[in-house]
Amino acid sequence: GYPKGEDKVVFYDGDATLPTFMRDVWLNKTLFTKAVGLILQQAALSGPVRVFGEMVAILWTQGKVRAAIRLEELWNDLAKEQEFSLLCGYPKSAFSNQKDNELFLQVCGTHSHIHM
């Protein structure tokens, strides 16, 4: 492992990680907690964990909007069990339709801090 205090960057491909906890078009909470929780536990051995999540944006752009919102909720549930900071970014173009306004507000409602 890395000594405490040294920064370490680890990349996981969102497109490759999603299938580990997706079943059909929905997310399995147990599999998410197991797969992502293990990654976070391993990362925490080196110090504080900061996660940049792209999987919600991937789901959104695939048209799996409800699954994207559910994934945000799963991240929040995991944060109650493990300590990490989650940073999310979404392409502005994904929310360009008027019909997306309410859904965008739901996404924002799942976060503790929002910067636009």
N, C-alpha and C positions, 0 to 999 in steps of 0.2 A: 503494500500500500504506500500511499504518499504520506509524508509527515504532516501533522496538523499545522495549519497556517500556510501551506503551499496551495495555490490555486490549481485546480485540475478541471479540464473541460472534457466532457464525455458526450458524444453525439449518438442519438438513437433516431432512426428514420421513422417519422410519424406514419408514413404509408405502410411500413413493415411492422410497426408496433401495434397499430389498430387491430389487425386480425387476431392478435393474441387474446383480446377480450371482447371482440364483436361476434355476435351470433346473428346471422342474417343481417338485418338493418338495425339491430338494437344492441345495447351494451350490457354486458354481464358484470354486475358490481363485484362479485366474488373474484372473477378472473382479472378485472381491472386492479383491484386491491392487491391481488397476488403478484401480478406482472409488474405494475408500476411501483407498488410498495417495495418490492425487492430491489428494484433499481435505486429507489430513494434511500433505502437502508444501506446499500453498498456505498452510495455516494456520501452519505452522512459520516462514514468512517473517516473521511478526509476533512470534515469540518462542515460549516453551514452549507445548505443546499439551495441553489437557485435554479429554477426550472423555467426554460422558455418553451411554452407549449404551442405546437403548430397543429395538433390533431383536431382541435375544434374547428379551425379554419379549413382544414382538409374536408371534414364532414360537411361543413356549411357549403363549400363550393361544389360538393358532390350532390347537393340538394337534400341532404339528410339533416335538416334543420333541427328537428326535435331531438335527434341523437346528439347533435352538437351541444344543445342546451343541457341535455342529460349528462354529457361528459363534463361540462362545467360543474354540475352538481356533484359528480363523483370526485372531482379534484377537491372540492370543498369538504366532502366527507372524509377523504384521505388526510386532509390537513388537520382534522380533529384528532387523528391518530399519530401523525408524524409531523415533524417540524421542517418546513421548507417554504420558500418564497416562489410563487408562481407568477411568471410574467407571460402575458399573452399578447399576441398581435394578430390583427385581422386585416385583410385587404379591404380598403374603403369601397372598392367596387362590389364587394359581396353584399353590401347593404344599400345599393343604389336605387332599389325599387321602393315605392311608397308602401307597398304591402309588407316590406321588411321592417318598418319602423317599430311595430309592436314587438316583433321577435328580437330586434336589436336591443330594445329596452329590457327584455327578459335576459339576454346575455349580460348586459351591463348590471342587472340586478343581482347576478350571481357573484360579482366581484366586490371586494372591499374598497378598492381604490380604482378610479377610472381617470385616464388622461386621454384627451382627444386632440 
